[in-house]
Amino acid sequence: MCDPICRSGDVELICALSVSVKGRLDVNVALNRPSYQKSTYHIYHADLGNDGKSGTDVNIGQCSLTDSTAHPWWSVDLGVALNVAGVKYTSGNSYGEFV
């Protein structure tokens, strides 16, 4: 599995992030559900991570991004307990390049 956390010395941040969570019917059950992250860098709120768009270019507001912080995290509230068939996330740097 890929690691969406970018590291620089002791500082970490969640890189540009886009997430989908597939249930049994191959439906993105995370789509537009409430989402949260440890911190928010500028305007790159957690809900940009599960809005259904897969872009990772923060320069045009396509994804979520945390401040540089120790132990960053991002989460989504699916609303109910589900058997999850898979989680797909796309991570990129601040220029939208995949990392």
Secondary structure as GFF3:
##gff-version 3
##sequence-region A 1 99
A	DSSP	beta_strand	5	8	.	.	.	ID=ss1
A	DSSP	beta_strand	11	14	.	.	.	ID=ss2
A	DSSP	beta_strand	16	22	.	.	.	ID=ss3
A	DSSP	beta_strand	35	37	.	.	.	ID=ss4
A	DSSP	three_ten_helix	46	50	.	.	.	ID=ss5
A	DSSP	three_ten_helix	58	60	.	.	.	ID=ss6
A	DSSP	beta_strand	74	76	.	.	.	ID=ss7
A	DSSP	beta_strand	86	92	.	.	.	ID=ss8
###
